[in-house]
Amino acid sequence: MTSVIPVERSDFVCGGDRCAAWLTLPPAPGPHPAVVLVHGLGATRDLMLPQYEQHFAAAGIATLSFDYRFTGASGGQPRQHISIPEQCRDIDAAIDFLQRHPKVDADRIGLWGTSLGGMNVVRVAGSRNDIAAAVVQCPITHGPAAAGTAGLRSAMRLTPAIIDDAARALFRRSRRYVSIVGQPGTVALVTVDGAEDGWRSTVPAGATFDNRITAVDAALLITRSALRYAATVQAPLLVCVCDDETLMDPRYAEAVAHQAPRGVARHYDSDHFAIYHPPLVRRVLDDQVAFLTEHL
């Protein structure tokens, strides 16, 4: 989409590495409420986030988008090291950056996460007491459930690469990668029918999707969960549930809303990917803006 509200490159540092980040400020004078936009598995800011930046900023809410370390335009080695704990540290650093910005109201900072970013948002919101509101959409909240959707055979196809990558990491050699998403029957972390086409639908012209993850990280991802963190999220939490979710049973997303003390579930007739696209994206964004405006 064509940008209307200017976007500023606003990098920050986490763990000694640079996180490439983009700040979008509403045109009115600040200080503004703000949300950190937290992306999904293997995704970078170029993959759909500009539409959220523009919509939220037009509603008076500043946004900070960023590429996780080890991915996209950010620093860090090895490349495509995708770790939930490391990504949560990046989110913490992004929040700290916003709190120091003179045009942002440090007491009105929220989190927004999509797909695997939803798991990260719940985990971070549950660990802090300075989050004013949180929104997650099509969230992958429970790694074992997502792995169960993929099936045992898919997991077994990854085993040789995981063993090889573990040995390479031990001896500080170049890492072994597997695909993040692939067709059914291929060696990839996600092989659900239709997932690759859905993933590709979120890559606009001119953007690049690096379809790799270190094999050990792929194994670790399926052990991660947000379920036990949900009860510790004190901020108002909106969970946008896709009722036709293809990557995980949507009941796990709904469970997060029920367990969070101030959680609300809103349901949409969508698979994991239609929520990013018209006509549904506009309705979802309007719901999210209303929720954030009420609580920020």
C-alpha positions in Angstrom: 0.0 0.0 0.0 1.1 3.6 -0.5 2.3 5.4 2.6 0.4 8.5 3.6 1.8 9.1 7.0 5.6 9.4 7.1 7.6 6.5 8.5 10.9 7.1 10.2 13.7 4.5 10.5 14.3 4.3 14.2 16.7 1.4 15.0 17.4 0.2 18.6 19.9 -2.2 20.1 19.2 -5.5 21.9 21.9 -8.0 23.1 24.6 -6.0 21.4 22.9 -6.3 17.9 21.0 -3.7 16.0 17.2 -4.2 15.5 16.0 -2.4 12.3 12.9 -0.5 13.3 10.3 1.8 11.8 8.4 4.5 13.8 5.1 5.9 12.5 3.8 8.9 14.4 0.3 10.3 14.0 0.2 13.8 12.3 -1.2 15.5 15.4 1.0 16.8 18.2 2.1 14.2 20.8 2.8 12.6 23.1 0.9 9.7 21.5 -0.2 6.3 22.7 1.8 3.7 20.9 1.9 0.0 20.1 4.8 -2.3 19.2 3.9 -4.4 16.2 5.1 -8.0 16.6 5.3 -10.2 13.6 5.1 -13.9 13.0 7.3 -16.8 12.1 10.1 -15.8 9.7 8.3 -12.6 8.8 9.8 -9.1 8.5 8.3 -5.6 8.6 7.8 -5.6 4.8 5.4 -8.5 5.0 2.1 -6.7 5.6 2.9 -4.5 8.5 2.8 -1.1 6.6 -1.0 -1.4 6.4 -1.2 -1.7 10.2 1.2 1.2 10.7 -0.9 3.5 8.5 -4.3 2.4 9.9 -3.2 2.8 13.6 -1.4 6.1 13.0 -4.4 7.5 11.2 -6.4 6.7 14.3 -3.9 8.6 16.5 -1.9 5.6 17.7 1.9 5.6 17.0 3.5 2.3 16.0 6.9 0.8 16.1 7.6 -2.1 13.7 10.9 -4.0 13.7 12.7 -7.0 12.3 13.8 -9.5 15.0 17.5 -9.9 15.4 19.0 -12.5 13.1 16.4 -11.7 10.4 15.6 -9.2 7.7 17.4 -5.9 8.0 18.5 -6.5 11.6 21.9 -7.6 12.8 22.9 -10.8 14.5 24.4 -14.2 13.7 23.6 -16.9 12.7 21.0 -15.7 10.3 17.5 -17.0 10.6 18.1 -18.0 14.3 14.4 -17.9 15.4 14.1 -18.2 19.2 11.1 -17.3 21.2 13.1 -16.1 24.3 15.4 -14.0 22.1 12.4 -12.5 20.2 10.8 -11.6 23.6 14.0 -9.8 24.5 13.7 -7.8 21.3 10.1 -6.8 22.2 11.2 -5.7 25.7 13.9 -3.5 24.0 11.3 -2.1 21.6 9.0 -1.2 24.5 12.0 0.5 26.4 12.8 2.4 23.2 9.2 3.8 22.9 9.1 4.7 26.6 12.1 7.0 26.1 10.8 8.7 22.9 9.7 12.3 23.5 6.7 12.0 21.3 5.3 8.9 22.9 3.3 8.7 26.2 5.3 6.2 28.2 2.2 5.3 30.2 0.1 4.3 27.2 2.1 1.7 25.4 0.5 -1.5 24.0 1.5 -4.6 22.1 0.0 -6.0 18.9 1.0 -9.5 17.6 0.1 -11.7 14.7 0.5 -15.4 14.3 3.6 -16.6 16.3 4.0 -13.0 17.4 0.8 -13.5 19.3 2.6 -16.1 21.5 5.4 -13.5 22.1 3.0 -10.8 23.0 1.2 -12.9 25.6 4.5 -14.0 27.1 5.9 -10.4 27.3 2.6 -8.8 28.5 2.5 -11.5 31.2 6.0 -10.6 32.4 5.5 -6.8 32.6 3.3 -4.4 34.5 3.6 -1.4 32.2 1.6 -2.7 29.2 -1.6 -0.7 28.8 -3.3 -3.0 26.3 -2.5 -6.0 24.0 -4.0 -7.3 20.8 -3.3 -10.6 19.1 -4.7 -12.0 15.9 -4.6 -15.5 14.5 -2.3 -16.3 17.3 -0.2 -19.4 17.5 -0.4 -19.9 21.3 0.7 -23.5 21.9 3.6 -25.1 20.0 2.7 -28.7 20.7 -0.8 -28.1 19.2 0.6 -26.6 16.1 3.0 -29.6 15.8 0.1 -31.9 16.2 -1.6 -30.3 13.2 1.5 -30.9 11.1 1.5 -34.6 12.1 4.2 -37.1 13.2 5.5 -37.9 9.8 6.3 -34.2 9.2 8.2 -34.1 12.5 10.2 -37.2 11.7 11.3 -35.8 8.3 13.0 -33.0 10.3 14.9 -35.3 12.6 18.1 -35.8 10.6 18.5 -32.1 10.0 18.0 -31.3 13.7 20.7 -33.8 14.7 23.1 -32.4 12.1 22.4 -28.8 13.1 22.9 -29.6 16.8 26.3 -31.1 16.0 27.2 -28.1 13.8 26.2 -25.6 16.6 28.3 -27.6 19.1 31.4 -27.3 17.0 30.7 -23.7 15.9 30.3 -24.7 12.2 27.9 -23.2 9.7 24.3 -24.0 10.6 21.9 -26.5 8.9 18.6 -25.0 7.8 15.2 -26.4 7.0 12.3 -24.5 5.3 9.9 -22.7 7.5 6.9 -23.6 5.2 6.6 -26.1 2.4 4.2 -28.3 0.5 2.8 -31.4 2.2 5.4 -34.2 2.3 8.4 -31.9 2.1 11.0 -31.2 4.8 9.7 -28.1 6.4 8.5 -26.9 9.8 5.0 -26.2 8.5 3.6 -28.5 5.8 -0.2 -28.1 6.2 -2.1 -28.1 2.9 -2.4 -24.5 1.7 0.0 -23.0 4.2 2.8 -22.2 1.6 0.3 -20.4 -0.7 -1.1 -18.5 2.3 2.4 -17.5 3.5 3.3 -16.3 0.0 0.1 -14.2 -0.1 1.6 -12.0 2.6 4.7 -11.2 0.6 4.0 -8.1 -1.4 5.8 -7.2 -4.6 9.4 -6.1 -3.9 9.6 -7.8 -0.5 11.6 -10.9 0.3 10.7 -13.9 2.5 13.7 -15.9 3.7 12.1 -19.3 4.0 14.7 -20.8 6.4 15.1 -21.6 10.0 18.0 -23.2 11.8 16.9 -26.8 12.3 17.4 -26.8 16.1 15.3 -23.7 16.4 12.5 -25.5 14.5 12.6 -28.3 17.1 12.5 -25.9 20.0 9.6 -23.9 18.6 7.2 -26.8 18.9 7.9 -26.9 22.7 7.0 -23.2 23.3 3.6 -22.1 24.6 1.8 -19.0 25.8 -0.9 -20.8 27.8 0.7 -20.6 31.2 1.4 -16.9 30.7 -2.1 -15.9 29.9 -3.3 -15.8 33.5 -0.5 -13.3 34.3 -1.5 -10.8 31.6 -3.0 -7.9 33.7 -3.6 -5.6 30.7 -6.8 -5.7 28.7 -6.2 -8.4 26.0 -8.1 -8.7 22.7 -7.7 -12.1 21.0 -8.9 -12.1 17.4 -9.7 -15.8 16.7 -9.8 -17.3 13.2 -12.5 -19.9 13.5 -11.2 -21.8 10.4 -7.6 -21.6 11.6 -5.4 -23.9 9.5 -2.2 -24.0 11.6 -3.6 -24.8 15.1 -6.9 -25.7 16.7 -8.5 -22.2 17.4 -9.6 -23.4 20.8 -6.1 -22.7 22.1 -6.4 -19.1 21.0 -9.8 -18.8 22.7 -8.3 -20.4 25.9 -5.8 -17.5 26.2 -8.7 -15.0 26.1 -10.5 -17.0 28.8 -7.5 -17.4 31.1 -6.4 -13.7 30.9 -8.1 -11.8 33.7 -9.2 -9.0 31.2 -9.2 -11.1 28.1 -11.8 -10.8 25.3 -12.2 -13.1 22.3 -13.6 -11.9 19.0 -14.3 -14.5 16.3 -13.9 -14.2 12.6 -14.8 -16.5 9.7 -11.2 -16.8 8.5 -8.4 -19.2 8.0 -4.9 -18.3 9.2 -4.2 -15.9 6.2 -7.5 -14.3 5.1 -7.3 -12.0 8.1 -4.5 -10.1 6.4 -6.4 -9.3 3.3 -9.5 -7.5 2.1 -12.3 -7.5 2.8 -11.8 -8.9 6.3 -8.7 -7.0 7.2 -10.6 -3.7 7.3 -13.2 -5.0 9.8 -10.5 -6.6 12.0 -8.5 -3.3 12.0 -11.6 -1.3 13.0 -12.3 -3.7 15.9 -8.6 -3.5 17.0 -8.5 0.3 16.8 -11.7 0.6 18.9 -10.2 -1.7 21.5 -6.9 0.1 21.6 -8.5 3.5 21.7 -10.6 2.5 24.6 -7.7 1.2 26.7 -4.7 3.3 25.7 
